[in-house]
Amino acid sequence: MGNARPKVIVVMPAYNAAETVEKTFRDIPAGTVDEVILNDDNSRDNTVEVARKLGITVLHHDENKGYGANQKSLYDAALEKGADIVVMVHPDYQYDPRIIPFAVGFLSTGICDVILGSRIRTRKETLECGMPIYKYISNRFLTTLENFVMGQNIGDFHSGFRAYTRQVLETVDYHKNSDDFVFDTEFLAQAVYHGFRMGDIPISTRYFEEASSINFNRSLKYGLLTLVVMGKFILQKLGLGYFSIFQKK
C-alpha cells in the first residue's frame, strides 16, 4: 500500500443495536479510522437515530434482507468511498473494537490480506466469557475442518470481527453469496481460493442478552451450509465442479 496512510473504514451490519451501538462506537480508538458506516437492516428499534446522533454514516434497508445482504451493501459503500482497508465490527458490543489498529497494521504492512479476530485463545477463557458449549464444540469442529480443507491455520473461522484490504473486496464476487449468515464462510472460501493471505489476532468477546447470536436451530443450519461450502471448495479446486461464487468480479 506504499508509505501513505491507508484510508480505513469501519462497517457495522446492524439489526436492533440501539442499546449497544454507542458503546461499540466509543471503543474505537480515536484517530485510527476515517469513517464509520452502519447499515440498518430494517430494525424494530431506534438504531438509526442513535447512530446518526453519534455522527456515524447511516445506510438503511427498507426491509429485512439478512446478515449477508447487509454486508454486501456495506462493502459496496466502503469501496465507493475509497477505502483501502475495511474493518467489519458488529455494533452489538460483542467484539472488542480496540484491536482495530492492530488488524489494520497487519494489512497495511502487507503481511496479510485478511485478518480475523479469534475468540478461541483457550477453552477455559472462551467458555468463561459466555460462549455456549454447543457453539464452542461446533466452532472447534468446523474450524478444524476448514483449516484442513483450505490449508490454513486460523484459530476461529467464524468470528464476526474481520478486516480486508481493498484488493480482496475488489476480487471476491461477494454479491454471488448468500444473504444469510453463511455469507461469511463463502467469503473466506473465496478469499483462500483466490490466493489471499489470511491471519488472525486474539480478540476478547462478551456474551450477554443484547449481543446478537443465532439460536441452536439456525446454528445447526449454518453448520450444515458451512459443510456444503467446503464441499464446493474441494470440487472447484479439483476441477470436478464449477461454482460461480469462485469467479472473480
VEXDRENMI-919962 format. One record per residue: residue number from 0; x, y, z of N, C-alpha, C in turn. Coordinates in steps of 0.001 Angstrom, whole numbers, m for minus. Last residue first. Example, Ala and Ser with C-alpha at 12.3 -4.5 7.8 and 13.67 -1.06 7.14 Angstrom:
[atom 1; [12850; m2250; 7080]; [13670; m1060; 7140]; [12900; 30; 7870]]
[atom 0; [13190; m5690; 7800]; [12300; m4500; 7800]; [13200; m3300; 7800]]
***
This chain:
[atom 248; [m14650; m10952; m9720]; [m15573; m9906; m10181]; [m15300; m9568; m11633]]
[atom 247; [m13968; m14450; m10215]; [m13570; m13096; m9813]; [m14623; m12125; m10333]]
[atom 246; [m15782; m17318; m9075]; [m15373; m16405; m10135]; [m14899; m15096; m9552]]
[atom 245; [m16838; m18694; m7013]; [m15391; m18665; m7106]; [m14884; m17879; m8325]]
[atom 244; [m19550; m18745; m7358]; [m19014; m17901; m6277]; [m17496; m17773; m6349]]
[atom 243; [m20155; m20598; m9323]; [m19989; m19200; m9719]; [m19405; m18337; m8621]]
[atom 242; [m18434; m23595; m9610]; [m19383; m22836; m8815]; [m19107; m21340; m9014]]
[atom 241; [m17921; m26752; m10875]; [m17749; m25327; m11163]; [m18844; m24565; m10432]]
[atom 240; [m15947; m29704; m10300]; [m17178; m28928; m10244]; [m16874; m27481; m10563]]
[atom 239; [m13499; m30755; m10446]; [m14615; m31688; m10591]; [m15970; m30992; m10525]]
[atom 238; [m11184; m29439; m9880]; [m11687; m29361; m11246]; [m12843; m30306; m11514]]
[atom 237; [m10366; m29267; m7325]; [m10005; m30485; m8050]; [m10463; m30473; m9499]]
[atom 236; [m11511; m26865; m6551]; [m10054; m26978; m6593]; [m9601; m28196; m7396]]
[atom 235; [m14246; m27560; m6638]; [m13725; m26496; m7508]; [m12209; m26622; m7653]]
[atom 234; [m14393; m29506; m4644]; [m14723; m29856; m6029]; [m14165; m28831; m7007]]
[atom 233; [m13678; m27951; m2377]; [m12897; m29128; m2774]; [m13139; m29471; m4247]]
[atom 232; [m15745; m26029; m2360]; [m14346; m25616; m2464]; [m13485; m26776; m2956]]
[atom 231; [m18007; m27601; m1974]; [m17862; m26848; m3225]; [m16399; m26448; m3447]]
[atom 230; [m17468; m28485; 640]; [m17586; m29438; m461]; [m17403; m28760; m1807]]
[atom 229; [m17577; m26079; 2000]; [m16309; m26796; 1945]; [m16325; m27840; 830]]
[atom 228; [m20302; m25525; 1674]; [m19304; m24620; 1089]; [m17954; m25311; 978]]
[atom 227; [m21380; m27621; 3193]; [m21665; m27538; 1753]; [m20635; m26655; 1054]]
[atom 226; [m20518; m26897; 5735]; [m20026; m28141; 5142]; [m20253; m28162; 3633]]
[atom 225; [m22075; m24609; 6017]; [m20610; m24484; 6003]; [m19983; m25731; 5393]]
[atom 224; [m24585; m25733; 6189]; [m24255; m24952; 4996]; [m22756; m24714; 4878]]
[atom 223; [m24362; m26886; 8725]; [m24567; m27741; 7559]; [m24206; m27006; 6267]]
[atom 222; [m24088; m24561; 10302]; [m23043; m25576; 10275]; [m23151; m26470; 9051]]
[atom 221; [m26548; m23284; 9823]; [m25298; m22634; 9439]; [m24164; m23643; 9326]]
[atom 220; [m28274; m25117; 11033]; [m28378; m24849; 9598]; [m27089; m24227; 9067]]
[atom 219; [m27371; m24844; 13677]; [m27299; m26139; 13005]; [m27353; m25963; 11495]]
[atom 218; [m28017; m22186; 14146]; [m26615; m22606; 14215]; [m26418; m23930; 13498]]
[atom 217; [m30758; m22313; 14020]; [m30054; m21570; 12968]; [m28571; m21905; 12965]]
[atom 216; [m31159; m23872; 16339]; [m31628; m24342; 15035]; [m30919; m23624; 13890]]
[atom 215; [m29994; m22263; 18401]; [m29471; m23588; 18092]; [m29871; m24050; 16696]]
[atom 214; [m29729; m18769; 17256]; [m30142; m19843; 18151]; [m29640; m21201; 17655]]
[atom 213; [m27184; m16276; 16965]; [m28180; m17144; 16353]; [m28475; m18314; 17273]]
[atom 212; [m27001; m13158; 18541]; [m26496; m14519; 18465]; [m27581; m15386; 17860]]
[atom 211; [m26104; m9924; 19663]; [m26806; m10769; 18704]; [m26164; m12146; 18654]]
[atom 210; [m26388; m8842; 22966]; [m25465; m9230; 21899]; [m26169; m10206; 20969]]
[atom 209; [m28169; m8533; 25031]; [m28304; m7642; 23877]; [m27392; m7997; 22709]]
[atom 208; [m27334; m10520; 26899]; [m28653; m10583; 26274]; [m28762; m9739; 25017]]
[atom 207; [m23943; m11530; 26155]; [m24976; m11007; 27042]; [m26260; m10869; 26239]]
[atom 206; [m20638; m12106; 25889]; [m21923; m12721; 25586]; [m22934; m12238; 26625]]
[atom 205; [m17796; m10705; 24407]; [m18756; m10655; 25507]; [m20048; m11312; 25039]]
[atom 204; [m14281; m11218; 23748]; [m15688; m11138; 23366]; [m16566; m11172; 24603]]
[atom 203; [m11061; m10239; 22593]; [m11959; m10563; 23700]; [m13396; m10361; 23250]]
[atom 202; [m9028; m11740; 20187]; [m9975; m10677; 20495]; [m10850; m11132; 21659]]
[atom 201; [m5908; m12389; 18539]; [m6867; m12655; 19614]; [m7764; m11457; 19880]]
[atom 200; [m5835; m12562; 14963]; [m5320; m11976; 16193]; [m6348; m12220; 17296]]
[atom 199; [m4873; m14212; 11889]; [m5815; m13853; 12947]; [m5085; m13275; 14140]]
[atom 198; [m4776; m14248; 8230]; [m4196; m14357; 9559]; [m5235; m14014; 10607]]
[atom 197; [m4229; m15066; 4814]; [m5137; m14901; 5937]; [m4390; m15053; 7256]]
[atom 196; [m3784; m13987; 1524]; [m3149; m14451; 2755]; [m4000; m14080; 3968]]
[atom 195; [m5448; m15168; m1415]; [m5177; m14123; m436]; [m4664; m14726; 868]]
[atom 194; [m6167; m16950; m3461]; [m4774; m16834; m3051]; [m4455; m15741; m2062]]
[atom 193; [m8733; m17537; m4129]; [m8035; m16552; m4968]; [m6632; m16228; m4463]]
[atom 192; [m9422; m19269; m2075]; [m9370; m19783; m3448]; [m8580; m18835; m4359]]
[atom 191; [m9548; m17490; 94]; [m8500; m18513; 42]; [m8325; m19020; m1382]]
[atom 190; [m11818; m16021; m688]; [m10538; m15340; m473]; [m9375; m16332; m540]]
[atom 189; [m13799; m18024; m741]; [m13440; m17300; m1967]; [m12072; m16646; m1824]]
[atom 188; [m13868; m18685; 1955]; [m13501; m19710; 975]; [m13088; m19061; m340]]
[atom 187; [m14765; m16245; 2989]; [m13420; m16722; 3323]; [m12954; m17809; 2367]]
[atom 186; [m17357; m16152; 1838]; [m16372; m15096; 1575]; [m14960; m15582; 1868]]
[atom 185; [m18626; m18398; 2917]; [m18410; m18302; 1474]; [m17322; m17283; 1164]]
[atom 184; [m18721; m17607; 5596]; [m17956; m18787; 5204]; [m17645; m18752; 3715]]
[atom 183; [m20415; m15343; 5412]; [m19058; m15231; 5946]; [m18178; m16399; 5529]]
[atom 182; [m22850; m16364; 4421]; [m22085; m15393; 3633]; [m20633; m15355; 4091]]
[atom 181; [m24250; m17702; 6286]; [m23183; m18460; 5624]; [m22397; m17591; 4647]]
[atom 180; [m26315; m15952; 7089]; [m25076; m15998; 7866]; [m23945; m16745; 7169]]
[atom 179; [m27682; m14719; 3934]; [m27791; m15144; 5327]; [m26393; m15280; 5947]]
[atom 178; [m27461; m14317; 1296]; [m27857; m13145; 2072]; [m27934; m13470; 3562]]
[atom 177; [m24635; m15910; m298]; [m25899; m15952; 417]; [m26182; m14615; 1100]]
[atom 176; [m22901; m14388; m3136]; [m23013; m15142; m1889]; [m24416; m15076; m1298]]
[atom 175; [m22480; m12760; m5221]; [m22994; m14098; m5546]; [m23246; m14935; m4282]]
[atom 174; [m21280; m10579; m4151]; [m22701; m10453; m4494]; [m23310; m11790; m4921]]
[atom 173; [m18604; m11111; m3913]; [m19456; m11397; m2760]; [m20942; m11229; m3046]]
[atom 172; [m16237; m11974; m5550]; [m17565; m11592; m6034]; [m18604; m11920; m4963]]
[atom 171; [m13124; m10664; m4772]; [m14155; m11625; m4366]; [m15529; m11133; m4823]]
[atom 170; [m11867; m8241; m5615]; [m11654; m9519; m6310]; [m12775; m10508; m6028]]
[atom 169; [m12346; m6131; m3998]; [m12484; m5895; m5440]; [m12346; m7183; m6246]]
[atom 168; [m11764; m7160; m1528]; [m13157; m6809; m1812]; [m13396; m6528; m3293]]
[atom 167; [m8980; m7439; m1813]; [m9820; m8599; m1534]; [m11262; m8312; m1936]]
[atom 166; [m8152; m4793; m2187]; [m7965; m5764; m3266]; [m8834; m6999; m3058]]
[atom 165; [m8594; m3598; 285]; [m9446; m3236; m847]; [m9349; m4281; m1957]]
[atom 164; [m8357; m6018; 2923]; [m7801; m4985; 2055]; [m8779; m4715; 910]]
[atom 163; [m10392; m6508; 5835]; [m9998; m6871; 4473]; [m9300; m5696; 3793]]
[atom 162; [m11280; m8013; 8887]; [m10698; m6856; 8204]; [m10134; m7310; 6866]]
[atom 161; [m13751; m8907; 11302]; [m12991; m9211; 10096]; [m12465; m7925; 9472]]
[atom 160; [m15511; m10440; 13753]; [m14572; m9334; 13545]; [m13679; m9700; 12376]]
[atom 159; [m16951; m12720; 14108]; [m17648; m11594; 13495]; [m16783; m10357; 13366]]
[atom 158; [m15555; m15948; 13398]; [m15535; m14679; 14117]; [m16321; m13612; 13361]]
[atom 157; [m15116; m18419; 12417]; [m16500; m17944; 12500]; [m16637; m16682; 13337]]
[atom 156; [m12630; m19534; 12494]; [m13151; m19182; 11174]; [m14509; m18494; 11241]]
[atom 155; [m10153; m19244; 14531]; [m11603; m19087; 14632]; [m12148; m18599; 13288]]
[atom 154; [m7448; m19689; 13980]; [m7998; m20124; 15255]; [m9509; m20100; 15335]]
[atom 153; [m6001; m21053; 11023]; [m6765; m19993; 11670]; [m7408; m20524; 12945]]
[atom 152; [m4337; m22018; 8908]; [m4038; m22270; 10321]; [m4684; m21175; 11165]]
[atom 151; [m5202; m23792; 5815]; [m4938; m22611; 6637]; [m4591; m23018; 8067]]
[atom 150; [m6207; m25506; 3814]; [m4770; m25364; 4036]; [m4380; m24153; 4847]]
[atom 149; [m8841; m26071; 3476]; [m8317; m24900; 2767]; [m6843; m24636; 3042]]
[atom 148; [m9254; m28409; 4991]; [m9706; m28337; 3598]; [m8998; m27221; 2837]]
[atom 147; [m8165; m27677; 7516]; [m7666; m28827; 6767]; [m8009; m28716; 5286]]
[atom 146; [m9710; m25443; 8244]; [m8253; m25332; 8147]; [m7674; m26458; 7306]]
[atom 145; [m12231; m26675; 8278]; [m11941; m25622; 7296]; [m10443; m25407; 7137]]
[atom 144; [m11937; m28459; 10467]; [m12231; m28952; 9125]; [m11858; m27927; 8060]]
[atom 143; [m11520; m26627; 12547]; [m10516; m27652; 12246]; [m10696; m28182; 10829]]
[atom 142; [m13964; m25219; 12431]; [m12703; m24519; 12186]; [m11585; m25500; 11840]]
[atom 141; [m15812; m27244; 13097]; [m15855; m26616; 11782]; [m14542; m25908; 11454]]
[atom 140; [m14977; m27946; 15754]; [m15088; m28942; 14686]; [m15004; m28289; 13315]]
[atom 139; [m15086; m25489; 17117]; [m13832; m26235; 17048]; [m13862; m27261; 15915]]
[atom 138; [m17813; m24848; 16762]; [m16768; m23958; 16245]; [m15457; m24701; 16083]]
[atom 137; [m19050; m26904; 18154]; [m19252; m26811; 16703]; [m18209; m25913; 16056]]
[atom 136; [m18137; m26293; 20761]; [m17830; m27587; 20150]; [m17970; m27516; 18636]]
[atom 135; [m19196; m23702; 21130]; [m17763; m23931; 21222]; [m17384; m25227; 20513]]
[atom 134; [m21898; m24169; 20920]; [m21252; m23329; 19913]; [m19736; m23518; 19940]]
[atom 133; [m22333; m25731; 23135]; [m22589; m26327; 21819]; [m21960; m25491; 20709]]
[atom 132; [m21692; m23948; 25208]; [m20838; m25105; 24979]; [m21079; m25721; 23608]]
[atom 131; [m21774; m20428; 24501]; [m22462; m21692; 24819]; [m21605; m22889; 24413]]
[atom 130; [m19521; m18133; 25848]; [m19885; m18861; 24634]; [m20575; m20167; 25034]]
[atom 129; [m18709; m16769; 28152]; [m20125; m16995; 27932]; [m20500; m17695; 26648]]
[atom 128; [m16217; m16549; 29129]; [m16768; m15334; 28523]; [m18233; m15515; 28138]]
[atom 127; [m15725; m19171; 29800]; [m15982; m18226; 30887]; [m16541; m16906; 30373]]
[atom 126; [m15173; m20212; 27282]; [m16399; m20625; 27961]; [m16741; m19685; 29107]]
[atom 125; [m12713; m18908; 26771]; [m13838; m18776; 25852]; [m15148; m19116; 26535]]
[atom 124; [m11057; m19751; 28891]; [m11388; m18334; 28727]; [m12631; m18160; 27862]]
[atom 123; [m10962; m22552; 28403]; [m11432; m22005; 29679]; [m11888; m20561; 29518]]
[atom 122; [m9791; m22752; 25867]; [m11156; m23237; 26087]; [m11749; m22618; 27347]]
[atom 121; [m8093; m19789; 24722]; [m8111; m21041; 25489]; [m9564; m21467; 25671]]
[atom 120; [m8824; m18338; 22432]; [m7436; m18362; 22886]; [m7213; m19597; 23753]]
[atom 119; [m11017; m17744; 20327]; [m10627; m19012; 20956]; [m9145; m18974; 21308]]
[atom 118; [m11697; m15606; 18823]; [m12270; m15660; 20176]; [m11728; m16835; 20980]]
[atom 117; [m9800; m13767; 16618]; [m10017; m15108; 17154]; [m10501; m15054; 18602]]
[atom 116; [m10577; m11810; 13927]; [m10398; m11766; 15370]; [m10735; m13123; 15952]]
[atom 115; [m8755; m11972; 10862]; [m9911; m12353; 11664]; [m9581; m12180; 13140]]
[atom 114; [m7707; m10372; 7947]; [m7454; m10595; 9364]; [m8776; m10925; 10055]]
[atom 113; [m6255; m10593; 4770]; [m7466; m10798; 5570]; [m7042; m11043; 7009]]
[atom 112; [m3741; m10203; 3934]; [m4802; m9561; 3150]; [m6145; m9620; 3879]]
[atom 111; [m658; m9535; 5693]; [m1877; m10304; 5427]; [m2810; m9497; 4540]]
[atom 110; [1505; m7836; 5365]; [1727; m9169; 5936]; [552; m10087; 5629]]
[atom 109; [1287; m5216; 4551]; [1339; m6247; 3524]; [1594; m7642; 4051]]
[atom 108; [836; m3211; 6272]; [2241; m3564; 6043]; [2393; m4690; 5027]]
[atom 107; [m1918; m3158; 6407]; [m1234; m2025; 5778]; [238; m2305; 5509]]
[atom 106; [m2530; m5544; 7805]; [m2947; m5359; 6414]; [m2138; m4267; 5722]]
[atom 105; [m1438; m5207; 10329]; [m1082; m6404; 9559]; [m1445; m6256; 8082]]
[atom 104; [m2730; m2786; 11060]; [m1278; m2862; 10906]; [m835; m4058; 10089]]
[atom 103; [m5395; m3457; 11358]; [m5001; m2574; 10252]; [m3506; m2662; 9996]]
[atom 102; [m5199; m4912; 13726]; [m5635; m5566; 12495]; [m5210; m4761; 11279]]
[atom 101; [m4452; m2826; 15403]; [m3554; m3965; 15235]; [m3911; m4745; 13968]]
[atom 100; [m6622; m1044; 15372]; [m5317; m620; 14838]; [m4338; m1760; 14625]]
[atom 99; [m8729; m2788; 16517]; [m8742; m2324; 15122]; [m7361; m1888; 14633]]
[atom 98; [m9034; m3516; 19103]; [m7936; m4167; 18372]; [m7855; m3703; 16909]]
[atom 97; [m11255; m2288; 20117]; [m9960; m1679; 20438]; [m8800; m2337; 19701]]
[atom 96; [m13647; m3580; 19746]; [m13097; m2806; 18626]; [m11744; m2165; 18912]]
[atom 95; [m14474; m6730; 20689]; [m13764; m5563; 21202]; [m13126; m4771; 20055]]
[atom 94; [m17776; m7944; 20156]; [m16349; m7981; 19805]; [m15686; m6660; 20177]]
[atom 93; [m20264; m7158; 21126]; [m19750; m8480; 21466]; [m18242; m8564; 21234]]
[atom 92; [m21614; m4879; 20466]; [m20638; m4803; 21561]; [m20132; m6177; 21995]]
[atom 91; [m23081; m4771; 18212]; [m23754; m5326; 19391]; [m22835; m5403; 20605]]
[atom 90; [m22089; m4050; 15748]; [m22420; m2982; 16688]; [m23128; m3468; 17946]]
[atom 89; [m19259; m5784; 14556]; [m20668; m5872; 14909]; [m20994; m4788; 15938]]
[atom 88; [m17114; m4561; 12159]; [m17317; m4669; 13604]; [m18817; m4759; 13860]]
[atom 87; [m14886; m4895; 9570]; [m16257; m5143; 9997]; [m16294; m5352; 11504]]
[atom 86; [m12880; m2689; 7867]; [m12965; m3489; 9089]; [m14435; m3653; 9448]]
[atom 85; [m11044; m2203; 5002]; [m12399; m2220; 5558]; [m12415; m3179; 6742]]
[atom 84; [m8723; m118; 3429]; [m8934; m1214; 4374]; [m10339; m1094; 4945]]
[atom 83; [m9195; 1840; 1622]; [m8068; 939; 1366]; [m8176; m305; 2239]]
[atom 82; [m12175; 3303; 347]; [m11482; 2625; 1443]; [m10325; 1782; 926]]
[atom 81; [m13783; 4927; m1330]; [m12332; 4884; m1493]; [m11562; 4218; m380]]
[atom 80; [m16473; 4822; m1359]; [m15882; 5929; m611]; [m14356; 5879; m600]]
[atom 79; [m16952; 2460; m2658]; [m17315; 3704; m3342]; [m16687; 4909; m2664]]
[atom 78; [m16206; 688; m623]; [m15407; 771; m1850]; [m15694; 2073; m2595]]
[atom 77; [m18310; 1155; 1183]; [m16924; 1421; 1580]; [m16014; 1546; 366]]
[atom 76; [m20554; 307; m294]; [m20431; 1704; 126]; [m18996; 2059; 481]]
[atom 75; [m19999; m2429; m601]; [m20183; m1578; m1779]; [m19962; m114; m1414]]
[atom 74; [m20016; m3182; 2066]; [m18767; m3261; 1310]; [m18848; m2428; 31]]
[atom 73; [m22757; m2722; 2711]; [m21684; m2014; 3407]; [m20383; m2028; 2613]]
[atom 72; [m24161; m4473; 1075]; [m24396; m3028; 969]; [m23259; m2238; 1595]]
[atom 71; [m23111; m6916; 2046]; [m22957; m6546; 640]; [m23125; m5040; 457]]
[atom 70; [m23990; m6965; 4716]; [m22567; m6785; 4413]; [m22343; m6369; 2964]]
[atom 69; [m26733; m7391; 4269]; [m26279; m6195; 4974]; [m24812; m5918; 4660]]
[atom 68; [m26736; m9903; 3152]; [m27149; m8767; 2327]; [m26708; m7446; 2951]]
[atom 67; [m26002; m11376; 5434]; [m25131; m11322; 4267]; [m25453; m10142; 3371]]
[atom 66; [m28219; m10909; 7132]; [m26862; m10538; 7541]; [m25907; m10430; 6353]]
[atom 65; [m31275; m9650; 5609]; [m30375; m10670; 6109]; [m28962; m10161; 6337]]
[atom 64; [m33262; m7863; 5010]; [m32723; m8663; 3913]; [m31760; m9747; 4377]]
[atom 63; [m36064; m6224; 5904]; [m35016; m7046; 6477]; [m34517; m8036; 5425]]
[atom 62; [m36433; m3189; 4031]; [m36947; m4468; 4506]; [m35781; m5276; 5031]]
[atom 61; [m34969; m973; 3528]; [m36397; m781; 3784]; [m37097; m2065; 4189]]
[atom 60; [m31858; m452; 5014]; [m32667; m1322; 4169]; [m34137; m1124; 4536]]
[atom 59; [m29654; 2304; 5133]; [m30851; 1648; 5670]; [m31506; 768; 4617]]
[atom 58; [m26731; 3918; 6511]; [m27492; 3373; 5387]; [m28677; 2607; 5977]]
[atom 57; [m25035; 6562; 8026]; [m26072; 5545; 8153]; [m26700; 5198; 6806]]
[atom 56; [m22099; 7461; 9603]; [m22786; 7452; 8309]; [m23774; 6289; 8310]]
[atom 55; [m22254; 8774; 12902]; [m21985; 7634; 12028]; [m22729; 7821; 10715]]
[atom 54; [m22802; 10599; 14810]; [m22027; 11043; 13655]; [m21632; 9920; 12721]]
[atom 53; [m24514; 9957; 16798]; [m23092; 9722; 17058]; [m22210; 10215; 15909]]
[atom 52; [m26950; 10328; 15655]; [m26545; 11277; 16698]; [m25056; 11149; 17016]]
[atom 51; [m27038; 8048; 14018]; [m26901; 9378; 13415]; [m26461; 10422; 14434]]
[atom 50; [m27401; 6014; 15924]; [m26181; 6053; 15114]; [m25968; 7438; 14510]]
[atom 49; [m29971; 6618; 16916]; [m28811; 6623; 17809]; [m27517; 6761; 17011]]
[atom 48; [m31532; 6292; 14589]; [m31474; 7588; 15277]; [m30255; 7682; 16183]]
[atom 47; [m31134; 3543; 13992]; [m30774; 4596; 13038]; [m30599; 5937; 13740]]
[atom 46; [m32197; 2161; 16237]; [m30772; 2062; 15889]; [m30335; 3227; 14993]]
[atom 45; [m34674; 1976; 17566]; [m34194; 3261; 17036]; [m32693; 3257; 16772]]
[atom 44; [m36077; m1189; 16420]; [m35811; m173; 17444]; [m35256; 1088; 16782]]
[atom 43; [m36261; m2940; 14406]; [m37523; m2592; 15057]; [m37324; m1551; 16155]]
[atom 42; [m34338; m2408; 11359]; [m34501; m2710; 12780]; [m35871; m2303; 13296]]
[atom 41; [m33417; m2771; 8646]; [m34826; m2583; 8999]; [m35101; m3009; 10442]]
[atom 40; [m30587; m2987; 9008]; [m31362; m3960; 8240]; [m32827; m3971; 8700]]
[atom 39; [m28458; m321; 8595]; [m29540; m853; 9415]; [m30443; m1736; 8573]]
[atom 38; [m25085; 26; 8451]; [m26259; m278; 7624]; [m27301; m953; 8498]]
[atom 37; [m22706; 2482; 9158]; [m23637; 1491; 9701]; [m24772; 1280; 8717]]
[atom 36; [m19399; 3405; 8915]; [m20659; 3277; 8177]; [m21486; 2171; 8820]]
[atom 35; [m16982; 5676; 9853]; [m17754; 4518; 10303]; [m19084; 4529; 9553]]
[atom 34; [m13767; 6744; 8756]; [m15224; 6837; 8719]; [m15815; 5544; 9259]]
[atom 33; [m11104; 6437; 9406]; [m11524; 7652; 8712]; [m13034; 7837; 8690]]
[atom 32; [m9506; 5395; 12440]; [m10357; 5139; 11275]; [m10821; 6460; 10684]]
[atom 31; [m7921; 6305; 14489]; [m7480; 5100; 13775]; [m8325; 4789; 12542]]
[atom 30; [m8708; 8365; 16144]; [m7700; 8635; 15131]; [m7265; 7451; 14306]]
[atom 29; [m9483; 6427; 18999]; [m9530; 7722; 18311]; [m8394; 7842; 17310]]
[atom 28; [m10636; 3115; 18822]; [m9557; 4032; 19203]; [m9559; 5301; 18350]]
[atom 27; [m13904; 2445; 19660]; [m12999; 2511; 18503]; [m11894; 3512; 18837]]
[atom 26; [m15636; 2739; 21750]; [m14433; 1936; 21988]; [m13499; 1867; 20781]]
[atom 25; [m17825; 4088; 20780]; [m16922; 4804; 21697]; [m15626; 4042; 21942]]
[atom 24; [m19127; 2057; 19321]; [m18529; 3202; 18627]; [m17502; 3903; 19515]]
[atom 23; [m20073; 430; 21396]; [m19168; m102; 20375]; [m18398; 1030; 19705]]
[atom 22; [m21766; 2188; 22728]; [m20611; 1608; 23447]; [m19586; 1063; 22452]]
[atom 21; [m23640; 2667; 20651]; [m22821; 3756; 21175]; [m21592; 3220; 21916]]
[atom 20; [m24846; 173; 20194]; [m24029; 779; 19145]; [m23147; 1902; 19692]]
[atom 19; [m26556; m885; 22108]; [m25131; m1244; 22162]; [m24247; m479; 21181]]
[atom 18; [m29204; m288; 21763]; [m28684; m266; 23132]; [m27175; m468; 23198]]
[atom 17; [m29707; m601; 19012]; [m29811; 721; 19622]; [m29150; 792; 20997]]
[atom 16; [m29718; m2722; 17253]; [m28492; m2480; 18024]; [m28523; m1152; 18768]]
[atom 15; [m31339; m4077; 15280]; [m31762; m3888; 16675]; [m30565; m3685; 17601]]
[atom 14; [m28701; m4686; 13324]; [m30116; m5053; 13440]; [m30480; m5008; 14919]]
[atom 13; [m26015; m3780; 11147]; [m26807; m3580; 12355]; [m28225; m4113; 12215]]
[atom 12; [m22749; m3989; 10368]; [m24037; m4551; 9960]; [m24970; m4589; 11175]]
[atom 11; [m20498; m1502; 10004]; [m21275; m2149; 11053]; [m22590; m2672; 10491]]
[atom 10; [m17151; m799; 9054]; [m18540; m1033; 8661]; [m19237; m1845; 9748]]
[atom 9; [m14619; 1590; 8925]; [m15272; 556; 9729]; [m16717; 429; 9261]]
[atom 8; [m12014; 2327; 6773]; [m13441; 2494; 7037]; [m13941; 1299; 7838]]
[atom 7; [m9066; 3976; 6165]; [m9682; 2872; 6905]; [m11144; 3208; 7185]]
[atom 6; [m6666; 4596; 3847]; [m7984; 5056; 4292]; [m8707; 3863; 4894]]
[atom 5; [m3212; 4422; 4858]; [m4387; 3900; 4163]; [m5675; 4493; 4713]]
[atom 4; [m682; 6813; 4448]; [m1598; 6195; 5406]; [m2835; 5699; 4671]]
[atom 3; [1926; 5959; 2168]; [811; 6810; 2540]; [m102; 6069; 3512]]
[atom 2; [3749; 4098; 1336]; [4013; 4778; 2594]; [2870; 5654; 3056]]
[atom 1; [2164; 1088; m17]; [3017; 2264; m58]; [3169; 2892; 1312]]
[atom 0; [803; m1218; 0]; [0; 0; 0]; [837; 1268; 0]]
***
